[in-house]
């Protein structure tokens, strides 16, 4: 029972990390700015998620930063309008 709850918590946390990273990675006007902001946000969220789920904080930050940077670079300034 405990293992199932832990797995469900991890899946929910990782889903939230992915949603936040994708949603916030569009911040910035140029591709470089979006990649940079995505990397920073992704690293912070990845480290937090890893800490919350008992994983490696460093590994979470590295993975989150990579996903955030890639997502930020792949977005267009018109994809997410924060105005």
Secondary structure, DSSP 4 states (H G I P E B T S, - for coil): -HHHHHHHHHHHHHHHHHHHHHHHTT-SSSHHHHHHHHHHHHHHHHHHHHHHHTS-HHHHHHHHHHHHHHHHHHS-TTTS---
